[in-house]
Amino acid sequence: MEEAALPLTQPTVALAMARDLAAMLRDEPRVRRLWVWSEHGHIDPALDYVELWLHIDTDDEGTNYRVSRISASLPDQYPDVIITVYRLTPTALDGHAPEEAMRTEARSVPTGRASWTGRAATPAAIERP
């Protein structure tokens, strides 16, 4: 008898997506933080919807282009999810804190880089769903 695969819950997919994005952006030193929010059926009742926010500490066109290109690969990896990625640059923030530019329910995502989180990425520092 074949075992049925357990379906991934919507928050699990969102966190997996955020962690994938964090891994892809690991070599971008100007990306400081990452947050995620998700809701099933937010736009389309049959689909998951995920919003990601990237805090980028520069308006440099090269950095923002690379980050945009990397972010644009997410729909290929998650074709059944509606994805929006916000780049929170100094110009976009206009003097506000990054947390003011996102949903209050957004969750900070561990990145595995001490420079992103201010602490070493240890098992104890990783948030669990």
C-alpha positions as CSV (number, residue, x, y, z in Angstrom):
1,M,0.0,0.0,0.0
2,E,1.4,3.4,-1.0
3,E,1.6,6.1,1.6
4,A,-0.2,9.3,0.7
5,A,2.0,12.4,0.8
6,L,0.9,14.9,3.4
7,P,-0.1,18.2,1.9
8,L,2.0,21.2,2.8
9,T,0.0,23.8,4.7
10,Q,-0.1,27.3,3.3
11,P,2.1,28.8,6.1
12,T,4.7,26.1,5.5
13,V,4.8,26.9,1.8
14,A,5.2,30.6,2.5
15,L,8.1,30.0,5.0
16,A,9.8,27.6,2.5
17,M,9.5,30.2,-0.2
18,A,11.0,32.9,2.1
19,R,13.8,30.6,3.1
20,D,14.5,29.8,-0.6
21,L,14.6,33.5,-1.3
22,A,17.0,34.1,1.6
23,A,19.3,31.4,0.4
24,M,19.3,32.8,-3.2
25,L,20.1,36.3,-1.8
26,R,22.8,35.1,0.6
27,D,25.6,36.8,-1.5
28,E,23.8,40.2,-1.7
29,P,25.4,42.1,1.3
30,R,23.0,45.1,1.0
31,V,19.9,43.0,1.6
32,R,19.5,43.3,5.4
33,R,16.2,41.5,6.4
34,L,13.4,39.5,5.0
35,W,9.7,39.2,6.2
36,V,6.8,37.0,4.9
37,W,3.0,37.1,5.2
38,S,0.6,34.7,3.6
39,E,-3.1,33.9,3.3
40,H,-4.9,31.3,1.4
41,G,-7.6,32.8,-0.9
42,H,-6.6,36.4,-0.3
43,I,-6.9,37.2,-4.1
44,D,-8.1,33.9,-5.7
45,P,-10.1,31.6,-3.5
46,A,-8.2,28.6,-4.9
47,L,-4.7,29.9,-4.5
48,D,-2.2,30.8,-1.8
49,Y,-1.0,34.4,-1.7
50,V,2.4,35.3,-0.3
51,E,3.9,38.7,0.3
52,L,7.7,39.1,0.9
53,W,9.5,42.2,2.0
54,L,13.2,42.7,1.5
55,H,15.0,45.5,3.4
56,I,17.7,46.7,1.1
57,D,20.0,49.4,2.5
58,T,20.8,51.0,-0.8
59,D,19.1,52.5,-3.9
60,D,21.9,51.2,-6.1
61,E,20.5,50.2,-9.4
62,G,22.8,47.2,-9.8
63,T,21.8,45.8,-6.4
64,N,18.1,46.3,-7.0
65,Y,18.3,44.8,-10.5
66,R,20.0,41.6,-9.1
67,V,17.5,41.4,-6.3
68,S,14.7,41.8,-8.7
69,R,16.0,39.1,-11.0
70,I,16.5,36.7,-8.2
71,S,13.0,37.4,-6.8
72,A,11.5,37.0,-10.3
73,S,12.5,33.3,-10.2
74,L,10.1,32.5,-7.4
75,P,7.0,31.9,-9.6
76,D,8.9,29.3,-11.5
77,Q,9.5,27.4,-8.3
78,Y,6.0,28.0,-6.8
79,P,3.7,28.2,-9.9
80,D,0.5,27.7,-7.8
81,V,1.1,30.7,-5.5
82,I,0.4,34.4,-6.1
83,I,3.6,36.1,-5.0
84,T,4.4,39.8,-4.4
85,V,7.9,40.9,-3.4
86,Y,8.5,44.4,-2.1
87,R,11.9,45.9,-2.1
88,L,12.2,48.3,0.9
89,T,15.0,50.7,-0.2
90,P,15.9,54.0,1.4
91,T,13.8,55.8,-1.2
92,A,10.8,53.5,-0.8
93,L,11.0,53.8,3.0
94,D,11.3,57.6,2.9
95,G,12.7,57.7,6.4
96,H,10.3,55.2,7.9
97,A,11.3,51.9,9.5
98,P,10.9,48.8,7.4
99,E,8.3,47.4,9.8
100,E,6.0,50.4,9.0
101,A,5.9,49.4,5.4
102,M,4.4,45.9,5.8
103,R,1.5,44.0,7.3
104,T,1.6,43.8,11.1
105,E,1.3,40.1,10.8
106,A,4.4,39.7,8.7
107,R,7.0,37.4,10.1
108,S,10.7,37.9,10.1
109,V,12.5,35.0,8.4
110,P,15.9,33.7,9.6
111,T,18.4,34.1,6.8
112,G,21.4,32.1,8.0
113,R,23.6,35.2,7.9
114,A,24.6,36.8,11.2
115,S,24.8,40.2,9.4
116,W,21.1,40.0,8.5
117,T,19.8,39.1,11.9
118,G,22.4,40.5,14.3
119,R,23.1,37.1,15.7
120,A,24.6,33.9,14.7
121,A,22.2,31.5,12.9
122,T,22.1,28.6,15.3
123,P,19.3,26.1,15.6
124,A,18.0,28.0,18.6
125,A,17.7,31.2,16.5
126,I,15.6,29.6,13.8
127,E,11.9,30.4,14.1
128,R,9.6,27.5,13.7
129,P,6.2,27.6,11.9
